[in-house]
Amino acid sequence: MHVVWQCQATRDVWAVSFRAAKKWSSAEDNFLLLWDIFTDRLSYVELELAAVLMRMLWLRRNSFIFEDKFKDPESLVRTVKATLDDFQDAQENEKGQEFSVSNEARGGDRANHRWIKPIQCFIKANWDASLRKHSLGLGIVLRDDK
């Protein structure tokens, strides 16, 4: 919860993408309760944006820790919007039609990266989420150094 909602660097990103969220409490530490707040206060389009933003915040955190790269709030929000636009375009395309993903949404050279096990006594968490109408799907994989 810290990475996707509570820390100050994350709050700066939320302030850029959802001005109203700037005034919301950052004390919520339960993801499901936070998501309930989101579904009460945000439109469906905003919920899609929020889900992608949460994932990109997690990826930004990993990029900072493991690659020593940091993306500023405005750049991250542009990437979120490009990713969501690409996803929505893909959903609208008919089967068999060619579709290209923008380089910004693809994450640049990230496609050449592979999983690296965590150091001993640590656990690495990878997660992804999907949103459909008023339901949320969430998958989490936890792995140790073995």
Phi, psi and omega per residue, in radians:
M1 nan -0.556 -3.108
H2 -1.028 -0.842 -3.061
V3 -1.178 -0.664 -3.057
V4 -1.611 -0.160 -3.079
W5 -2.553 -0.687 -2.883
Q6 -1.611 -0.632 -3.014
C7 -1.232 2.716 -3.044
Q8 -1.101 -0.674 3.122
A9 -1.098 -0.619 3.092
T10 -1.237 -0.731 -3.140
R11 -1.067 -0.599 3.087
D12 -1.088 -0.681 3.131
V13 -1.195 -0.762 3.106
W14 -1.059 -0.668 -3.140
A15 -1.118 -0.606 3.123
V16 -1.269 -0.685 -3.037
S17 -1.580 -0.586 3.127
F18 -2.329 1.618 -3.083
R19 -0.974 -0.653 -3.137
A20 -1.130 -0.565 -3.111
A21 -1.147 -0.358 3.126
K22 -1.018 -0.544 -3.108
K23 -1.586 -0.146 -3.137
W24 -1.308 2.652 3.133
S25 -1.161 2.364 3.082
S26 -1.671 0.135 -3.086
A27 -1.379 -0.275 -3.103
E28 -1.067 2.172 -3.123
D29 -2.052 0.184 3.100
N30 -1.992 2.042 -3.056
F31 -1.048 -0.745 -3.101
L32 -1.145 -0.659 3.082
L33 -1.187 -0.683 3.078
L34 -1.095 -0.751 -3.137
W35 -1.117 -0.626 3.053
D36 -1.056 -0.723 3.093
I37 -1.083 -0.775 3.118
F38 -1.033 -0.820 -3.087
T39 -1.157 -0.477 3.085
D40 -1.321 -0.568 -2.979
R41 -1.850 -0.301 -3.045
L42 -1.978 2.647 3.036
S43 -1.315 2.978 3.120
Y44 -1.045 -0.767 3.129
V45 -1.062 -0.735 3.115
E46 -1.185 -0.599 3.085
L47 -1.112 -0.705 3.074
E48 -1.053 -0.800 3.133
L49 -1.088 -0.726 3.135
A50 -1.100 -0.721 3.138
A51 -1.113 -0.781 3.123
V52 -1.159 -0.698 3.128
L53 -1.061 -0.756 3.124
M54 -1.046 -0.756 3.121
R55 -1.121 -0.757 -3.128
M56 -1.176 -0.561 3.054
L57 -1.106 -0.725 3.110
W58 -1.136 -0.748 3.122
L59 -1.157 -0.635 3.086
R60 -1.106 -0.721 3.097
R61 -1.058 -0.806 3.129
N62 -1.108 -0.719 3.128
S63 -1.091 -0.667 3.129
F64 -1.194 -0.790 -3.085
I65 -1.256 -0.798 -2.994
F66 -1.663 -0.345 -3.101
E67 -2.145 -0.015 -3.124
D68 0.988 0.631 3.094
K69 -2.034 2.455 3.132
F70 -2.301 2.281 3.139
K71 -1.789 2.234 -3.130
D72 -1.198 2.787 -3.072
P73 -0.944 -0.775 -3.100
E74 -1.127 -0.737 3.105
S75 -1.117 -0.719 -3.137
L76 -1.118 -0.744 3.135
V77 -1.136 -0.669 3.060
R78 -1.075 -0.724 3.113
T79 -1.129 -0.722 3.110
V80 -1.037 -0.838 -3.116
K81 -1.139 -0.684 3.107
A82 -1.139 -0.714 3.122
T83 -1.112 -0.798 3.139
L84 -1.154 -0.716 3.086
D85 -1.053 -0.777 3.116
D86 -1.081 -0.741 3.127
F87 -1.094 -0.809 -3.130
Q88 -1.136 -0.672 3.066
D89 -1.069 -0.739 3.141
A90 -1.112 -0.641 3.137
Q91 -1.197 -0.528 -3.115
E92 -1.454 -0.424 -3.121
N93 -1.184 2.531 3.075
E94 -1.352 2.749 3.104
K95 -1.017 2.482 3.094
G96 1.548 -0.244 3.111
Q97 -1.380 2.468 3.126
E98 -1.269 2.498 -3.131
F99 -2.428 2.337 3.107
S100 -2.075 2.463 3.141
V101 -1.666 2.362 3.137
S102 -1.120 2.599 -3.126
N103 -1.064 -0.629 -3.138
E104 -1.135 -0.763 3.133
A105 -1.189 -0.553 -3.116
R106 -1.255 -0.313 3.128
G107 1.530 0.419 3.113
G108 1.148 -2.098 -3.078
D109 -1.566 0.194 -3.086
R110 -1.047 -0.435 -3.107
A111 -1.049 -0.388 -3.120
N112 -1.570 0.031 -3.125
H113 -1.507 2.674 3.072
R114 -2.311 2.890 -3.092
W115 -1.177 2.373 3.063
I116 -2.098 2.237 -3.093
K117 -1.123 2.627 3.133
P118 -1.294 2.880 3.089
I119 -1.219 2.833 -3.088
Q120 -0.976 2.473 3.134
C121 1.306 0.190 3.060
F122 -2.052 2.764 3.077
I123 -2.142 2.376 3.093
K124 -1.803 2.313 3.125
A125 -1.961 2.218 3.019
N126 -2.052 2.411 -3.106
W127 -2.520 2.803 3.072
D128 -2.626 2.739 -3.118
A129 -2.461 2.677 3.035
S130 -2.389 2.669 -3.094
L131 -2.225 2.294 3.071
R132 -2.426 2.088 -3.068
K133 0.826 -1.941 -3.102
H134 -1.970 0.519 3.075
S135 -2.210 2.665 -3.099
L136 -2.170 2.294 3.023
G137 -1.912 2.337 -3.077
L138 -2.388 2.283 3.084
G139 -2.178 2.389 -3.129
I140 -2.301 2.336 3.054
V141 -2.098 2.180 3.106
L142 -1.935 2.278 3.140
R143 -2.385 2.493 3.059
D144 -1.714 -2.867 -3.068
D145 -1.401 -0.023 -3.111
K146 -1.675 nan nan
